[in-house]
Amino acid sequence: MLHTADAQRGVELARVCDLDVAMVAAGPNGEAGARIVTDLQALGGAPARTPVLAMIDGEGEDAEACLAAGARAILRKPANAPALARALSEALAASPLAVEAANDRWVA
């Protein structure tokens, strides 16, 4: 697990780190989260296939923006442990097994 206070630093680290999943925090209107998801996918290769879980404060529009950008699951804040587990499961389950995994381990 890694945490950054700056979204762009997180994108830079995703390029070189072996991530199983990326969790991004969406700002107002989901714009920041959608931009981060787009930036992650623009990396290309394995980092672009890393499943993304977007954490949102808002409602449907925020979720739609992040999903449209490529997030695989949504978690509304504040969240409890069961909601986090469910969202992580959804993000990882959506990983296409026919495509090379984002790291050296297969995600099921």
N, C-alpha and C positions, 0 to 999 in steps of 0.2 A: 504494500500500500504506500502511496505517496500523496502528499498534499501540497498544494501551492496556493499562495494568497493571490497570485496573479494568473489570470486565464492564459495569457500568451506564454508564460513560463510553463504551464501545464502542457500546452500544445508542443512546445519545444522538447519537453521531457518525454512526451508520448512518442516522439520520433526515435528516441534511443532506448527507451525502457520497454520491457517485456510485459505489457499490461494485459490482464484478463478482462478488465472492464474499466471504463472511464465514467466517473460520476461528475457531471457538470451542474453548476448552480445557475439557473436562469434568472435574469433580472426582470424588471418590469416589462410586461408585454411579451415575455419570452425571448426578446431580441438578443440579449447577451448569450443565452443558452444556445439559441439557433446558430448564432455566429460561431460559437466555439465548436459545435458539432460540424459545421461546414469547414472550419479550419482543420479539424482533425481528419476529415475525409479527404481534404486537399493534400494531405501528406502522401497519399498513395501507398501502395504496397500493403504489408501486414498492418502497420499502424492505422491505416484507413479502415481496416476491417474490425478494429477493436469495438466491441459492443459498447454503446453509450447509454447511460441512465441519466436522464435529466431531472433535477430536483427543482420544482417550481413553487412559487408563493401564490400564484394566481389561479385562474380558472381555465376554462376550456381553450381560450385563445392562446394562452401560454403553452399548453400541452400541444395544440395543433401546430404551432410554430416550430417547436422542438422536434416533433415527430416528422413534420414535413422536411426538416433539415437532415433527418436520418437517425434521430435517437430511437432506440429500440424499446425503451420503457420510460415511464413517467412516475415520479414520486412527489406527492404534494407535501409541503412542509406546513406545520411540524409533522413528523412521522414517528410511528412507533416501530419497534423491532419487527413485528410480523409484516407490516407494510414494506419495510426495507427488504426483508427476506423475499417477499413476493416480487417486488420490483427487480431485484437482482436476478431472481430465477427467470423472470420474463426476458430480461435483457440477454442473459446467457443462453436461454432456450432458443432464442431467435437466431443464434449463430448458425450460418449455413455450414453443415458438415462437409459438403461437397467441395468447399473452397478451402484453401490452405488456412490453417488456424492463425490467429493474430500473434501467437507465440508458439513455443515448442510443445505445448500440451493441447490436446483436443478438448474442446469445451462442449459439453452435452447439455 
